[in-house]
Amino acid sequence: MTAAATSGQISIKLDTGRCLAYGTCVSIHPEVFALPKGARVAVVQRDVADASELEDLEEAVRSCPARAISIGTVD
């Protein structure tokens, strides 16, 4: 992410074809990610976040064993 991203909103994407429901993202940022009981993949509860959440989102991206999460800037 760039410095410009820290002043705007961040888009959140989850590749459900890659997600294996490890739940790491949920433990890092439960306000954005969820793992419903019996689910085969995690769920993104909202696809846009505030720049103040950037650090947690970057940690979720780095920590995902399946590399299923991506973030970017909202145009």
All heavy atoms as TSV, in Angstrom:
chain	resi	resn	atom	element	x	y	z
A	1	MET	N	N	0.836	-1.178	0.000
A	1	MET	CA	C	0.000	0.000	0.000
A	1	MET	C	C	0.882	1.242	0.000
A	1	MET	O	O	1.984	1.225	0.497
A	1	MET	CB	C	-0.871	0.031	1.251
A	1	MET	CG	C	-1.785	-1.137	1.420
A	1	MET	SD	S	-3.440	-1.008	0.961
A	1	MET	CE	C	-3.863	-0.444	-0.458
A	2	THR	N	N	0.337	2.297	-0.489
A	2	THR	CA	C	1.081	3.547	-0.544
A	2	THR	C	C	0.619	4.487	0.560
A	2	THR	O	O	-0.392	4.254	1.204
A	2	THR	CB	C	0.849	4.246	-1.901
A	2	THR	OG1	O	-0.526	4.603	-1.994
A	2	THR	CG2	C	1.254	3.355	-3.052
A	3	ALA	N	N	1.347	5.571	0.736
A	3	ALA	CA	C	0.952	6.562	1.732
A	3	ALA	C	C	-0.413	7.136	1.411
A	3	ALA	O	O	-1.179	7.481	2.302
A	3	ALA	CB	C	1.995	7.666	1.797
A	4	ALA	N	N	-0.761	7.213	0.135
A	4	ALA	CA	C	-2.071	7.734	-0.258
A	4	ALA	C	C	-3.197	6.866	0.291
A	4	ALA	O	O	-4.275	7.351	0.602
A	4	ALA	CB	C	-2.159	7.824	-1.774
A	5	ALA	N	N	-2.951	5.572	0.416
A	5	ALA	CA	C	-3.973	4.667	0.914
A	5	ALA	C	C	-4.304	4.932	2.373
A	5	ALA	O	O	-5.394	4.622	2.825
A	5	ALA	CB	C	-3.526	3.216	0.745
A	6	THR	N	N	-3.375	5.507	3.109
A	6	THR	CA	C	-3.611	5.731	4.521
A	6	THR	C	C	-4.577	6.869	4.780
A	6	THR	O	O	-5.005	7.066	5.895
A	6	THR	CB	C	-2.288	5.990	5.269
A	6	THR	OG1	O	-1.672	7.151	4.722
A	6	THR	CG2	C	-1.364	4.798	5.176
A	7	SER	N	N	-4.952	7.625	3.753
A	7	SER	CA	C	-5.867	8.733	3.952
A	7	SER	C	C	-7.249	8.464	3.374
A	7	SER	O	O	-8.137	9.286	3.498
A	7	SER	CB	C	-5.288	10.009	3.333
A	7	SER	OG	O	-5.170	9.845	1.937
A	8	GLY	N	N	-7.454	7.325	2.724
A	8	GLY	CA	C	-8.731	7.027	2.080
A	8	GLY	C	C	-9.335	5.742	2.581
A	8	GLY	O	O	-9.166	5.368	3.733
A	9	GLN	N	N	-10.020	5.082	1.685
A	9	GLN	CA	C	-10.629	3.811	2.026
A	9	GLN	C	C	-9.907	2.674	1.320
A	9	GLN	O	O	-9.278	2.864	0.288
A	9	GLN	CB	C	-12.107	3.821	1.641
A	9	GLN	CG	C	-12.921	4.764	2.496
A	9	GLN	CD	C	-14.400	4.569	2.253
A	9	GLN	OE1	O	-14.844	4.521	1.118
A	9	GLN	NE2	N	-15.150	4.449	3.323
A	10	ILE	N	N	-10.043	1.490	1.892
A	10	ILE	CA	C	-9.332	0.310	1.414
A	10	ILE	C	C	-10.349	-0.734	0.971
A	10	ILE	O	O	-11.293	-1.038	1.699
A	10	ILE	CB	C	-8.457	-0.275	2.539
A	10	ILE	CG1	C	-7.483	0.789	3.032
A	10	ILE	CG2	C	-7.729	-1.522	2.073
A	10	ILE	CD1	C	-6.920	0.494	4.385
A	11	SER	N	N	-10.143	-1.273	-0.228
A	11	SER	CA	C	-11.003	-2.358	-0.693
A	11	SER	C	C	-10.426	-3.685	-0.218
A	11	SER	O	O	-9.212	-3.855	-0.127
A	11	SER	CB	C	-11.128	-2.338	-2.217
A	11	SER	OG	O	-9.886	-2.632	-2.816
A	12	ILE	N	N	-11.310	-4.613	0.082
A	12	ILE	CA	C	-10.912	-5.921	0.613
A	12	ILE	C	C	-11.503	-6.986	-0.289
A	12	ILE	O	O	-12.704	-6.986	-0.565
A	12	ILE	CB	C	-11.441	-6.117	2.044
A	12	ILE	CG1	C	-11.017	-4.953	2.932
A	12	ILE	CG2	C	-10.970	-7.453	2.605
A	12	ILE	CD1	C	-11.885	-4.774	4.147
A	13	LYS	N	N	-10.654	-7.905	-0.729
A	13	LYS	CA	C	-11.130	-8.999	-1.579
A	13	LYS	C	C	-10.645	-10.326	-1.007
A	13	LYS	O	O	-9.521	-10.439	-0.537
A	13	LYS	CB	C	-10.620	-8.822	-3.004
A	13	LYS	CG	C	-11.206	-7.594	-3.656
A	13	LYS	CD	C	-10.870	-7.519	-5.111
A	13	LYS	CE	C	-11.617	-6.323	-5.657
A	13	LYS	NZ	N	-10.945	-5.527	-6.559
A	14	LEU	N	N	-11.518	-11.306	-1.089
A	14	LEU	CA	C	-11.196	-12.656	-0.642
A	14	LEU	C	C	-11.421	-13.594	-1.822
A	14	LEU	O	O	-12.523	-13.656	-2.376
A	14	LEU	CB	C	-12.091	-13.063	0.528
A	14	LEU	CG	C	-11.900	-14.487	1.030
A	14	LEU	CD1	C	-10.558	-14.628	1.733
A	14	LEU	CD2	C	-13.026	-14.880	1.957
A	15	ASP	N	N	-10.387	-14.297	-2.207
A	15	ASP	CA	C	-10.478	-15.269	-3.294
A	15	ASP	C	C	-11.024	-16.573	-2.703
A	15	ASP	O	O	-10.283	-17.336	-2.078
A	15	ASP	CB	C	-9.097	-15.473	-3.912
A	15	ASP	CG	C	-9.108	-16.427	-5.097
A	15	ASP	OD1	O	-10.077	-17.210	-5.244
A	15	ASP	OD2	O	-8.133	-16.392	-5.865
A	16	THR	N	N	-12.314	-16.804	-2.906
A	16	THR	CA	C	-12.939	-17.987	-2.318
A	16	THR	C	C	-12.456	-19.286	-2.963
A	16	THR	O	O	-12.649	-20.355	-2.396
A	16	THR	CB	C	-14.481	-17.896	-2.407
A	16	THR	OG1	O	-14.866	-17.718	-3.771
A	16	THR	CG2	C	-14.998	-16.732	-1.566
A	17	GLY	N	N	-11.836	-19.187	-4.113
A	17	GLY	CA	C	-11.244	-20.361	-4.739
A	17	GLY	C	C	-9.952	-20.791	-4.072
A	17	GLY	O	O	-9.542	-21.948	-4.174
A	18	ARG	N	N	-9.321	-19.874	-3.376
A	18	ARG	CA	C	-8.066	-20.178	-2.670
A	18	ARG	C	C	-8.265	-20.396	-1.182
A	18	ARG	O	O	-7.488	-21.102	-0.544
A	18	ARG	CB	C	-7.072	-19.045	-2.869
A	18	ARG	CG	C	-6.626	-18.878	-4.304
A	18	ARG	CD	C	-5.539	-17.866	-4.389
A	18	ARG	NE	N	-4.343	-18.486	-3.827
A	18	ARG	CZ	C	-3.122	-18.310	-4.283
A	18	ARG	NH1	N	-2.919	-17.498	-5.285
A	18	ARG	NH2	N	-2.105	-18.903	-3.736
A	19	CYS	N	N	-9.285	-19.732	-0.608
A	19	CYS	CA	C	-9.509	-19.785	0.845
A	19	CYS	C	C	-9.767	-21.220	1.300
A	19	CYS	O	O	-10.544	-21.952	0.688
A	19	CYS	CB	C	-10.705	-18.899	1.213
A	19	CYS	SG	S	-11.052	-18.894	2.989
A	20	LEU	N	N	-9.120	-21.603	2.392
A	20	LEU	CA	C	-9.283	-22.944	2.960
A	20	LEU	C	C	-9.819	-22.895	4.384
A	20	LEU	O	O	-9.719	-23.866	5.125
A	20	LEU	CB	C	-7.948	-23.697	2.915
A	20	LEU	CG	C	-7.409	-23.936	1.508
A	20	LEU	CD1	C	-6.007	-24.520	1.561
A	20	LEU	CD2	C	-8.340	-24.844	0.724
A	21	ALA	N	N	-10.378	-21.758	4.774
A	21	ALA	CA	C	-11.048	-21.586	6.068
A	21	ALA	C	C	-10.127	-21.819	7.266
A	21	ALA	O	O	-10.543	-22.367	8.275
A	21	ALA	CB	C	-12.290	-22.468	6.142
A	22	TYR	N	N	-8.889	-21.376	7.158
A	22	TYR	CA	C	-7.983	-21.477	8.306
A	22	TYR	C	C	-8.454	-20.588	9.456
A	22	TYR	O	O	-8.220	-20.891	10.617
A	22	TYR	CB	C	-6.561	-21.067	7.915
A	22	TYR	CG	C	-5.839	-22.079	7.061
A	22	TYR	CD1	C	-5.660	-21.856	5.699
A	22	TYR	CD2	C	-5.336	-23.245	7.603
A	22	TYR	CE1	C	-4.992	-22.765	4.907
A	22	TYR	CE2	C	-4.667	-24.172	6.814
A	22	TYR	CZ	C	-4.501	-23.926	5.471
A	22	TYR	OH	O	-3.847	-24.837	4.688
A	23	GLY	N	N	-9.080	-19.459	9.146
A	23	GLY	CA	C	-9.599	-18.566	10.178
A	23	GLY	C	C	-8.605	-17.578	10.733
A	23	GLY	O	O	-8.921	-16.827	11.662
A	24	THR	N	N	-7.412	-17.544	10.194
A	24	THR	CA	C	-6.399	-16.607	10.669
A	24	THR	C	C	-6.872	-15.168	10.515
A	24	THR	O	O	-6.709	-14.354	11.420
A	24	THR	CB	C	-5.076	-16.811	9.903
A	24	THR	OG1	O	-4.710	-18.185	9.980
A	24	THR	CG2	C	-3.975	-15.951	10.477
A	25	CYS	N	N	-7.498	-14.866	9.399
A	25	CYS	CA	C	-7.992	-13.505	9.148
A	25	CYS	C	C	-9.036	-13.106	10.182
A	25	CYS	O	O	-9.073	-11.955	10.629
A	25	CYS	CB	C	-8.566	-13.389	7.743
A	25	CYS	SG	S	-9.888	-14.568	7.369
A	26	VAL	N	N	-9.861	-14.049	10.584
A	26	VAL	CA	C	-10.907	-13.774	11.568
A	26	VAL	C	C	-10.284	-13.429	12.916
A	26	VAL	O	O	-10.730	-12.501	13.594
A	26	VAL	CB	C	-11.867	-14.978	11.707
A	26	VAL	CG1	C	-12.925	-14.710	12.758
A	26	VAL	CG2	C	-12.498	-15.303	10.369
A	27	SER	N	N	-9.243	-14.144	13.286
A	27	SER	CA	C	-8.605	-13.856	14.573
A	27	SER	C	C	-7.884	-12.506	14.553
A	27	SER	O	O	-7.777	-11.846	15.577
A	27	SER	CB	C	-7.636	-14.972	14.967
A	27	SER	OG	O	-6.563	-15.055	14.063
A	28	ILE	N	N	-7.441	-12.070	13.385
A	28	ILE	CA	C	-6.743	-10.789	13.269
A	28	ILE	C	C	-7.727	-9.629	13.178
A	28	ILE	O	O	-7.531	-8.585	13.801
A	28	ILE	CB	C	-5.807	-10.791	12.046
A	28	ILE	CG1	C	-4.682	-11.795	12.276
A	28	ILE	CG2	C	-5.257	-9.394	11.757
A	28	ILE	CD1	C	-3.844	-12.093	11.049
A	29	HIS	N	N	-8.787	-9.785	12.386
A	29	HIS	CA	C	-9.718	-8.667	12.162
A	29	HIS	C	C	-11.162	-9.182	12.063
A	29	HIS	O	O	-11.755	-9.226	10.981
A	29	HIS	CB	C	-9.326	-7.920	10.893
A	29	HIS	CG	C	-9.773	-6.493	10.866
A	29	HIS	ND1	N	-10.852	-6.026	11.578
A	29	HIS	CD2	C	-9.284	-5.421	10.204
A	29	HIS	CE1	C	-11.015	-4.737	11.342
A	29	HIS	NE2	N	-10.065	-4.350	10.509
A	30	PRO	N	N	-11.767	-9.549	13.203
A	30	PRO	CA	C	-13.121	-10.113	13.191
A	30	PRO	C	C	-14.216	-9.137	12.771
A	30	PRO	O	O	-15.331	-9.563	12.468
A	30	PRO	CB	C	-13.320	-10.581	14.635
A	30	PRO	CG	C	-12.370	-9.765	15.437
A	30	PRO	CD	C	-11.186	-9.506	14.540
A	31	GLU	N	N	-13.897	-7.852	12.717
A	31	GLU	CA	C	-14.889	-6.883	12.259
A	31	GLU	C	C	-15.048	-6.936	10.732
A	31	GLU	O	O	-16.046	-6.477	10.196
A	31	GLU	CB	C	-14.505	-5.460	12.676
A	31	GLU	CG	C	-14.512	-5.228	14.169
A	31	GLU	CD	C	-13.230	-5.716	14.847
A	31	GLU	OE1	O	-12.196	-5.914	14.162
A	31	GLU	OE2	O	-13.258	-5.909	16.070
A	32	VAL	N	N	-14.064	-7.496	10.057
A	32	VAL	CA	C	-14.096	-7.580	8.587
A	32	VAL	C	C	-14.325	-9.014	8.115
A	32	VAL	O	O	-15.095	-9.250	7.193
A	32	VAL	CB	C	-12.791	-7.024	7.973
A	32	VAL	CG1	C	-12.725	-7.289	6.478
A	32	VAL	CG2	C	-12.673	-5.540	8.255
A	33	PHE	N	N	-13.684	-9.972	8.756
A	33	PHE	CA	C	-13.755	-11.366	8.315
A	33	PHE	C	C	-14.553	-12.208	9.309
A	33	PHE	O	O	-14.509	-11.977	10.511
A	33	PHE	CB	C	-12.347	-11.954	8.191
A	33	PHE	CG	C	-11.461	-11.198	7.250
A	33	PHE	CD1	C	-10.535	-10.284	7.732
A	33	PHE	CD2	C	-11.566	-11.372	5.874
A	33	PHE	CE1	C	-9.709	-9.577	6.870
A	33	PHE	CE2	C	-10.754	-10.664	5.007
A	33	PHE	CZ	C	-9.826	-9.764	5.510
A	34	ALA	N	N	-15.246	-13.206	8.779
A	34	ALA	CA	C	-15.996	-14.137	9.624
A	34	ALA	C	C	-15.827	-15.542	9.064
A	34	ALA	O	O	-15.533	-15.728	7.881
A	34	ALA	CB	C	-17.473	-13.764	9.661
A	35	LEU	N	N	-16.024	-16.508	9.924
A	35	LEU	CA	C	-15.994	-17.908	9.521
A	35	LEU	C	C	-17.222	-18.579	10.134
A	35	LEU	O	O	-17.165	-19.108	11.248
A	35	LEU	CB	C	-14.699	-18.576	9.985
A	35	LEU	CG	C	-14.426	-19.973	9.471
A	35	LEU	CD1	C	-14.431	-20.020	7.947
A	35	LEU	CD2	C	-13.100	-20.474	9.992
A	36	PRO	N	N	-18.338	-18.521	9.432
A	36	PRO	CA	C	-19.558	-19.122	9.965
A	36	PRO	C	C	-19.377	-20.607	10.238
A	36	PRO	O	O	-18.614	-21.289	9.544
A	36	PRO	CB	C	-20.588	-18.897	8.851
A	36	PRO	CG	C	-20.045	-17.755	8.057
A	36	PRO	CD	C	-18.553	-17.904	8.137
A	37	LYS	N	N	-20.081	-21.093	11.235
A	37	LYS	CA	C	-19.988	-22.501	11.599
A	37	LYS	C	C	-20.298	-23.370	10.384
A	37	LYS	O	O	-21.288	-23.161	9.687
A	37	LYS	CB	C	-20.965	-22.810	12.730
A	37	LYS	CG	C	-20.831	-24.196	13.275
A	37	LYS	CD	C	-21.691	-24.407	14.481
A	37	LYS	CE	C	-21.455	-25.800	15.021
A	37	LYS	NZ	N	-22.033	-25.977	16.339
A	38	GLY	N	N	-19.418	-24.313	10.112
A	38	GLY	CA	C	-19.592	-25.234	9.001
A	38	GLY	C	C	-19.198	-24.682	7.633
A	38	GLY	O	O	-19.308	-25.384	6.638
A	39	ALA	N	N	-18.748	-23.440	7.608
A	39	ALA	CA	C	-18.380	-22.820	6.328
A	39	ALA	C	C	-17.098	-23.432	5.780
A	39	ALA	O	O	-16.200	-23.798	6.526
A	39	ALA	CB	C	-18.211	-21.322	6.502
A	40	ARG	N	N	-17.029	-23.488	4.467
A	40	ARG	CA	C	-15.834	-24.013	3.802
A	40	ARG	C	C	-14.844	-22.910	3.459
A	40	ARG	O	O	-13.709	-23.184	3.108
A	40	ARG	CB	C	-16.241	-24.757	2.554
A	40	ARG	CG	C	-17.157	-25.924	2.876
A	40	ARG	CD	C	-17.612	-26.575	1.631
A	40	ARG	NE	N	-16.623	-27.594	1.294
A	40	ARG	CZ	C	-16.854	-28.613	0.508
A	40	ARG	NH1	N	-18.037	-28.738	-0.045
A	40	ARG	NH2	N	-15.912	-29.478	0.244
A	41	VAL	N	N	-15.307	-21.661	3.534
A	41	VAL	CA	C	-14.460	-20.499	3.278
A	41	VAL	C	C	-14.837	-19.382	4.236
A	41	VAL	O	O	-15.946	-19.354	4.759
A	41	VAL	CB	C	-14.588	-19.981	1.819
A	41	VAL	CG1	C	-14.115	-21.021	0.824
A	41	VAL	CG2	C	-15.993	-19.538	1.513
A	42	ALA	N	N	-13.910	-18.471	4.439
A	42	ALA	CA	C	-14.197	-17.291	5.248
A	42	ALA	C	C	-15.127	-16.369	4.464
A	42	ALA	O	O	-15.316	-16.531	3.262
A	42	ALA	CB	C	-12.900	-16.570	5.599
A	43	VAL	N	N	-15.689	-15.398	5.163
A	43	VAL	CA	C	-16.612	-14.449	4.566
A	43	VAL	C	C	-16.112	-13.038	4.863
A	43	VAL	O	O	-15.691	-12.744	5.990
A	43	VAL	CB	C	-18.024	-14.634	5.173
A	43	VAL	CG1	C	-18.975	-13.565	4.680
A	43	VAL	CG2	C	-18.566	-16.014	4.876
A	44	VAL	N	N	-16.157	-12.177	3.855
A	44	VAL	CA	C	-15.837	-10.766	4.059
A	44	VAL	C	C	-17.146	-10.081	4.430
A	44	VAL	O	O	-18.099	-10.083	3.658
A	44	VAL	CB	C	-15.232	-10.130	2.789
A	44	VAL	CG1	C	-15.028	-8.646	2.983
A	44	VAL	CG2	C	-13.915	-10.801	2.447
A	45	GLN	N	N	-17.202	-9.524	5.634
A	45	GLN	CA	C	-18.435	-8.909	6.121
A	45	GLN	C	C	-18.664	-7.518	5.546
A	45	GLN	O	O	-19.784	-7.025	5.535
A	45	GLN	CB	C	-18.412	-8.841	7.652
A	45	GLN	CG	C	-18.258	-10.222	8.256
A	45	GLN	CD	C	-18.339	-10.214	9.742
A	45	GLN	OE1	O	-19.370	-10.551	10.292
A	45	GLN	NE2	N	-17.265	-9.806	10.405
A	46	ARG	N	N	-17.615	-6.886	5.097
A	46	ARG	CA	C	-17.716	-5.610	4.385
A	46	ARG	C	C	-16.516	-5.508	3.461
A	46	ARG	O	O	-15.416	-5.909	3.809
A	46	ARG	CB	C	-17.795	-4.418	5.327
A	46	ARG	CG	C	-16.712	-4.323	6.363
A	46	ARG	CD	C	-17.038	-3.239	7.388
A	46	ARG	NE	N	-16.199	-3.366	8.551
A	46	ARG	CZ	C	-15.135	-2.624	8.788
A	46	ARG	NH1	N	-14.778	-1.686	7.938
A	46	ARG	NH2	N	-14.424	-2.802	9.873
A	47	ASP	N	N	-16.736	-4.997	2.275
A	47	ASP	CA	C	-15.668	-4.999	1.273
A	47	ASP	C	C	-14.880	-3.695	1.203
A	47	ASP	O	O	-13.979	-3.561	0.383
A	47	ASP	CB	C	-16.195	-5.387	-0.105
A	47	ASP	CG	C	-17.328	-4.494	-0.575
A	47	ASP	OD1	O	-17.683	-3.540	0.127
A	47	ASP	OD2	O	-17.858	-4.770	-1.659
A	48	VAL	N	N	-15.214	-2.751	2.077
A	48	VAL	CA	C	-14.468	-1.495	2.157
A	48	VAL	C	C	-14.188	-1.195	3.622
A	48	VAL	O	O	-15.061	-1.364	4.475
A	48	VAL	CB	C	-15.262	-0.329	1.517
A	48	VAL	CG1	C	-14.535	0.982	1.697
A	48	VAL	CG2	C	-15.513	-0.595	0.046
A	49	ALA	N	N	-12.977	-0.763	3.914
A	49	ALA	CA	C	-12.582	-0.420	5.280
A	49	ALA	C	C	-11.932	0.957	5.291
A	49	ALA	O	O	-11.466	1.447	4.263
A	49	ALA	CB	C	-11.612	-1.455	5.823
A	50	ASP	N	N	-11.893	1.561	6.461
A	50	ASP	CA	C	-11.238	2.857	6.627
A	50	ASP	C	C	-9.728	2.678	6.670
A	50	ASP	O	O	-9.219	1.625	7.064
A	50	ASP	CB	C	-11.688	3.528	7.919
A	50	ASP	CG	C	-13.155	3.928	7.875
A	50	ASP	OD1	O	-13.631	4.286	6.783
A	50	ASP	OD2	O	-13.805	3.895	8.932
A	51	ALA	N	N	-9.019	3.722	6.307
A	51	ALA	CA	C	-7.552	3.690	6.311
A	51	ALA	C	C	-7.000	3.380	7.700
A	51	ALA	O	O	-5.909	2.818	7.815
A	51	ALA	CB	C	-7.008	5.018	5.809
A	52	SER	N	N	-7.753	3.685	8.738
A	52	SER	CA	C	-7.291	3.408	10.105
A	52	SER	C	C	-7.151	1.908	10.366
A	52	SER	O	O	-6.504	1.501	11.325
A	52	SER	CB	C	-8.249	4.026	11.123
A	52	SER	OG	O	-9.539	3.442	11.000
A	53	GLU	N	N	-7.738	1.080	9.511
A	53	GLU	CA	C	-7.674	-0.372	9.667
A	53	GLU	C	C	-6.565	-1.016	8.835
A	53	GLU	O	O	-6.418	-2.241	8.818
A	53	GLU	CB	C	-9.023	-0.977	9.280
A	53	GLU	CG	C	-10.170	-0.459	10.132
A	53	GLU	CD	C	-11.511	-0.915	9.627
A	53	GLU	OE1	O	-11.936	-2.014	10.032
A	53	GLU	OE2	O	-12.116	-0.179	8.823
A	54	LEU	N	N	-5.786	-0.197	8.166
A	54	LEU	CA	C	-4.769	-0.687	7.241
A	54	LEU	C	C	-3.802	-1.674	7.888
A	54	LEU	O	O	-3.514	-2.732	7.323
A	54	LEU	CB	C	-3.998	0.479	6.624
A	54	LEU	CG	C	-2.887	0.104	5.643
A	54	LEU	CD1	C	-3.449	-0.676	4.463
A	54	LEU	CD2	C	-2.152	1.346	5.174
A	55	GLU	N	N	-3.309	-1.368	9.057
A	55	GLU	CA	C	-2.323	-2.239	9.704
A	55	GLU	C	C	-2.873	-3.646	9.932
A	55	GLU	O	O	-2.208	-4.649	9.624
A	55	GLU	CB	C	-1.874	-1.623	11.033
A	55	GLU	CG	C	-0.709	-2.345	11.662
A	55	GLU	CD	C	-0.195	-1.630	12.904
A	55	GLU	OE1	O	-0.096	-0.399	12.895
A	55	GLU	OE2	O	0.092	-2.341	13.886
A	56	ASP	N	N	-4.102	-3.749	10.449
A	56	ASP	CA	C	-4.705	-5.067	10.675
A	56	ASP	C	C	-4.966	-5.790	9.352
A	56	ASP	O	O	-4.780	-7.003	9.261
A	56	ASP	CB	C	-6.018	-4.936	11.446
A	56	ASP	CG	C	-5.802	-4.605	12.917
A	56	ASP	OD1	O	-4.693	-4.841	13.434
A	56	ASP	OD2	O	-6.759	-4.118	13.548
A	57	LEU	N	N	-5.400	-5.056	8.343
A	57	LEU	CA	C	-5.650	-5.679	7.045
A	57	LEU	C	C	-4.367	-6.193	6.413
A	57	LEU	O	O	-4.336	-7.296	5.848
A	57	LEU	CB	C	-6.357	-4.702	6.115
A	57	LEU	CG	C	-7.794	-4.369	6.511
A	57	LEU	CD1	C	-8.313	-3.201	5.694
A	57	LEU	CD2	C	-8.691	-5.587	6.356
A	58	GLU	N	N	-3.301	-5.420	6.501
A	58	GLU	CA	C	-2.008	-5.883	5.979
A	58	GLU	C	C	-1.533	-7.119	6.720
A	58	GLU	O	O	-0.984	-8.049	6.114
A	58	GLU	CB	C	-0.973	-4.769	6.053
A	58	GLU	CG	C	-1.205	-3.677	5.046
A	58	GLU	CD	C	-0.211	-2.533	5.135
A	58	GLU	OE1	O	0.311	-2.264	6.249
A	58	GLU	OE2	O	0.034	-1.913	4.104
A	59	GLU	N	N	-1.772	-7.176	8.025
A	59	GLU	CA	C	-1.401	-8.364	8.796
A	59	GLU	C	C	-2.217	-9.573	8.346
A	59	GLU	O	O	-1.689	-10.678	8.217
A	59	GLU	CB	C	-1.591	-8.129	10.290
A	59	GLU	CG	C	-1.145	-9.307	11.126
A	59	GLU	CD	C	-1.299	-9.101	12.620
A	59	GLU	OE1	O	-1.557	-7.970	13.064
A	59	GLU	OE2	O	-1.157	-10.100	13.337
A	60	ALA	N	N	-3.501	-9.374	8.078
A	60	ALA	CA	C	-4.349	-10.473	7.600
A	60	ALA	C	C	-3.854	-10.985	6.250
A	60	ALA	O	O	-3.795	-12.196	6.028
A	60	ALA	CB	C	-5.801	-10.010	7.507
A	61	VAL	N	N	-3.482	-10.069	5.360
A	61	VAL	CA	C	-2.945	-10.464	4.049
A	61	VAL	C	C	-1.670	-11.289	4.225
A	61	VAL	O	O	-1.522	-12.368	3.637
A	61	VAL	CB	C	-2.675	-9.231	3.161
A	61	VAL	CG1	C	-1.889	-9.617	1.917
A	61	VAL	CG2	C	-3.973	-8.543	2.785
A	62	ARG	N	N	-0.745	-10.792	5.033
A	62	ARG	CA	C	0.533	-11.491	5.248
A	62	ARG	C	C	0.355	-12.841	5.935
A	62	ARG	O	O	1.093	-13.788	5.675
A	62	ARG	CB	C	1.468	-10.633	6.122
A	62	ARG	CG	C	2.134	-9.504	5.422
A	62	ARG	CD	C	3.236	-8.882	6.285
A	62	ARG	NE	N	2.787	-8.518	7.619
A	62	ARG	CZ	C	2.264	-7.340	7.963
A	62	ARG	NH1	N	2.092	-6.408	7.051
A	62	ARG	NH2	N	1.903	-7.097	9.194
A	63	SER	N	N	-0.632	-12.942	6.819
A	63	SER	CA	C	-0.799	-14.141	7.644
A	63	SER	C	C	-1.640	-15.233	7.009
A	63	SER	O	O	-1.664	-16.353	7.515
A	63	SER	CB	C	-1.427	-13.748	8.986
A	63	SER	OG	O	-0.593	-12.833	9.663
A	64	CYS	N	N	-2.329	-14.930	5.928
A	64	CYS	CA	C	-3.206	-15.920	5.307
A	64	CYS	C	C	-2.377	-17.043	4.677
A	64	CYS	O	O	-1.647	-16.806	3.710
A	64	CYS	CB	C	-4.082	-15.261	4.245
A	64	CYS	SG	S	-5.155	-16.432	3.392
A	65	PRO	N	N	-2.486	-18.266	5.200
A	65	PRO	CA	C	-1.702	-19.381	4.648
A	65	PRO	C	C	-2.051	-19.692	3.193
A	65	PRO	O	O	-1.208	-20.163	2.446
A	65	PRO	CB	C	-2.063	-20.567	5.546
A	65	PRO	CG	C	-2.690	-19.982	6.757
A	65	PRO	CD	C	-3.290	-18.670	6.347
A	66	ALA	N	N	-3.283	-19.415	2.793
A	66	ALA	CA	C	-3.724	-19.718	1.431
A	66	ALA	C	C	-3.493	-18.552	0.469
A	66	ALA	O	O	-3.755	-18.683	-0.724
A	66	ALA	CB	C	-5.208	-20.084	1.446
A	67	ARG	N	N	-3.032	-17.416	0.987
A	67	ARG	CA	C	-2.796	-16.201	0.170
A	67	ARG	C	C	-4.083	-15.825	-0.581
A	67	ARG	O	O	-4.052	-15.497	-1.765
A	67	ARG	CB	C	-1.650	-16.421	-0.816
A	67	ARG	CG	C	-0.328	-16.757	-0.152
A	67	ARG	CD	C	0.188	-15.530	0.575
A	67	ARG	NE	N	1.471	-15.809	1.230
A	67	ARG	CZ	C	1.657	-15.683	2.533
A	67	ARG	NH1	N	0.683	-15.325	3.310
A	67	ARG	NH2	N	2.831	-15.926	3.052
A	68	ALA	N	N	-5.199	-15.852	0.143
A	68	ALA	CA	C	-6.502	-15.614	-0.472
A	68	ALA	C	C	-7.026	-14.191	-0.298
A	68	ALA	O	O	-8.070	-13.855	-0.834
A	68	ALA	CB	C	-7.517	-16.597	0.119
A	69	ILE	N	N	-6.316	-13.347	0.438
A	69	ILE	CA	C	-6.795	-11.987	0.725
A	69	ILE	C	C	-5.952	-10.977	-0.031
A	69	ILE	O	O	-4.721	-11.066	-0.082
A	69	ILE	CB	C	-6.694	-11.673	2.229
A	69	ILE	CG1	C	-7.482	-12.719	3.043
A	69	ILE	CG2	C	-7.199	-10.270	2.527
A	69	ILE	CD1	C	-7.193	-12.662	4.523
A	70	SER	N	N	-6.637	-9.994	-0.604
A	70	SER	CA	C	-5.927	-8.866	-1.223
A	70	SER	C	C	-6.626	-7.571	-0.824
A	70	SER	O	O	-7.826	-7.560	-0.548
A	70	SER	CB	C	-5.882	-9.011	-2.746
A	70	SER	OG	O	-7.178	-9.038	-3.283
A	71	ILE	N	N	-5.840	-6.516	-0.752
A	71	ILE	CA	C	-6.386	-5.203	-0.424
A	71	ILE	C	C	-5.878	-4.198	-1.444
A	71	ILE	O	O	-4.843	-4.406	-2.079
A	71	ILE	CB	C	-6.025	-4.760	1.011
A	71	ILE	CG1	C	-4.525	-4.742	1.243
A	71	ILE	CG2	C	-6.726	-5.638	2.035
A	71	ILE	CD1	C	-4.088	-4.186	2.591
A	72	GLY	N	N	-6.610	-3.112	-1.587
A	72	GLY	CA	C	-6.223	-2.057	-2.520
A	72	GLY	C	C	-6.925	-0.774	-2.149
A	72	GLY	O	O	-7.697	-0.724	-1.192
A	73	THR	N	N	-6.675	0.259	-2.919
A	73	THR	CA	C	-7.314	1.545	-2.649
A	73	THR	C	C	-8.648	1.622	-3.383
A	73	THR	O	O	-8.831	1.026	-4.434
A	73	THR	CB	C	-6.413	2.724	-3.085
A	73	THR	OG1	O	-6.090	2.556	-4.458
A	73	THR	CG2	C	-5.153	2.774	-2.264
A	74	VAL	N	N	-9.560	2.356	-2.803
A	74	VAL	CA	C	-10.857	2.594	-3.424
A	74	VAL	C	C	-10.721	3.848	-4.268
A	74	VAL	O	O	-10.247	4.870	-3.793
A	74	VAL	CB	C	-11.952	2.782	-2.358
A	74	VAL	CG1	C	-13.272	3.180	-3.014
A	74	VAL	CG2	C	-12.118	1.511	-1.545
A	75	ASP	N	N	-11.110	3.753	-5.516
A	75	ASP	CA	C	-11.015	4.909	-6.414
A	75	ASP	C	C	-12.100	5.910	-6.144
A	75	ASP	O	O	-13.169	5.643	-5.796
A	75	ASP	CB	C	-11.082	4.460	-7.880
A	75	ASP	CG	C	-9.885	3.582	-8.231
A	75	ASP	OD1	O	-8.805	3.796	-7.657
A	75	ASP	OD2	O	-10.060	2.679	-9.061
